Amino acid sequence: MLVEVCCNSLESALNAQKAGADRIELCSELGVGGLTPSYGLLKLVKEALEIPIHVLIRPRGGHFSYSDSELKVMKTNIAFCREIGVNGIVTGVLTKDFYVHRDQTAELIEAAKSMKFTFHRAFDWVVNPHDAITELDELGVDTVLTSGQQPNADVALKLLLELQEKTSKVQVMAGGGINLSNALLFKEAGLSAIHLSGSKFGQVVNVSHKIPMSSAKHLQEHQVAVTDSEVVRQVINAVK
């Protein structure tokens, strides 16, 4: 069984390799579901690891419907990944009514060229997962990372197996709530890949007396924050 570890730092990536992971998915900001890692993190992980590296291509948190400018950023990040020789990219794009965005997905697959292509857990928002897996098969996706449209994949084994039976070319990789207590279930059920972060928390600092730096108003999955030119213009006019 292939074990992919979602890593958010150089230390995490080295720990995953040391533990025997088959490959990693490199990202940042696990708290929002992952974002594209920085240039520095990408470069250092690529230099340090011997196992395959797949890189998350996600320009922001929130939903998975992207503007033209966001898609351009995603393609640019894919080009950089290809340039430094990473093995695969992990991404996912949906229409606003939660179907696979075929055109944009095809563009990203073309941008990835010879790299492996994983369609990530945006899949867990699609209207009809059985139709979606067929579409992704036709588009040439290598892997679909999914929790079976449940918060935890272990309660969605039936759907995960149905999806795998729908395609012989796409590998269905279970991800979401996978840990030591349930990992073997997926192998015994007949799946061939699992995905987990295996995280623990450290570097503890007491910030109980400090003002919060996280912004709850920006943690929205149904809308995207963007700088408003008029608001900025009015502030500039007021102070200049």
BELTAZI-V804203 format. One record per residue. N is the residue number from 0. RES is the residue in one small letter. BURIAL is 1 if it has 9 or more other ideal C-beta (glycine too) atoms within 8 Angstrom, else 0. Layout:
n,res,burial
N,RES,BURIAL
N,RES,BURIAL
This chain:
n,res,burial
0,m,0
1,l,1
2,v,1
3,e,1
4,v,1
5,c,1
6,c,1
7,n,1
8,s,0
9,l,1
10,e,0
11,s,1
12,a,1
13,l,1
14,n,1
15,a,1
16,q,1
17,k,0
18,a,0
19,g,0
20,a,1
21,d,0
22,r,1
23,i,1
24,e,1
25,l,1
26,c,1
27,s,1
28,e,1
29,l,1
30,g,0
31,v,1
32,g,0
33,g,1
34,l,1
35,t,1
36,p,1
37,s,0
38,y,0
39,g,0
40,l,1
41,l,1
42,k,1
43,l,1
44,v,1
45,k,1
46,e,0
47,a,0
48,l,1
49,e,0
50,i,1
51,p,0
52,i,1
53,h,1
54,v,1
55,l,1
56,i,1
57,r,1
58,p,1
59,r,0
60,g,1
61,g,1
62,h,1
63,f,0
64,s,0
65,y,1
66,s,0
67,d,0
68,s,0
69,e,1
70,l,1
71,k,0
72,v,1
73,m,1
74,k,1
75,t,0
76,n,1
77,i,1
78,a,1
79,f,1
80,c,1
81,r,1
82,e,0
83,i,1
84,g,0
85,v,1
86,n,1
87,g,1
88,i,1
89,v,1
90,t,1
91,g,1
92,v,1
93,l,1
94,t,0
95,k,0
96,d,0
97,f,0
98,y,1
99,v,1
100,h,1
101,r,0
102,d,0
103,q,1
104,t,1
105,a,1
106,e,1
107,l,1
108,i,1
109,e,0
110,a,1
111,a,1
112,k,0
113,s,0
114,m,1
115,k,1
116,f,1
117,t,1
118,f,1
119,h,1
120,r,1
121,a,1
122,f,1
123,d,1
124,w,1
125,v,1
126,v,0
127,n,0
128,p,1
129,h,1
130,d,1
131,a,1
132,i,1
133,t,1
134,e,1
135,l,1
136,d,1
137,e,0
138,l,1
139,g,0
140,v,1
141,d,1
142,t,1
143,v,1
144,l,1
145,t,1
146,s,1
147,g,1
148,q,1
149,q,1
150,p,0
151,n,1
152,a,1
153,d,1
154,v,0
155,a,1
156,l,1
157,k,0
158,l,1
159,l,1
160,l,1
161,e,1
162,l,1
163,q,1
164,e,0
165,k,1
166,t,1
167,s,0
168,k,0
169,v,1
170,q,1
171,v,1
172,m,1
173,a,1
174,g,1
175,g,1
176,g,1
177,i,1
178,n,0
179,l,0
180,s,0
181,n,1
182,a,1
183,l,0
184,l,1
185,f,1
186,k,1
187,e,0
188,a,1
189,g,0
190,l,1
191,s,0
192,a,1
193,i,1
194,h,1
195,l,1
196,s,1
197,g,0
198,s,0
199,k,0
200,f,0
201,g,0
202,q,0
203,v,0
204,v,0
205,n,0
206,v,0
207,s,0
208,h,0
209,k,0
210,i,0
211,p,0
212,m,0
213,s,0
214,s,0
215,a,0
216,k,0
217,h,0
218,l,1
219,q,1
220,e,0
221,h,0
222,q,0
223,v,0
224,a,0
225,v,0
226,t,0
227,d,0
228,s,0
229,e,0
230,v,0
231,v,1
232,r,0
233,q,0
234,v,0
235,i,0
236,n,0
237,a,0
238,v,0
239,k,0
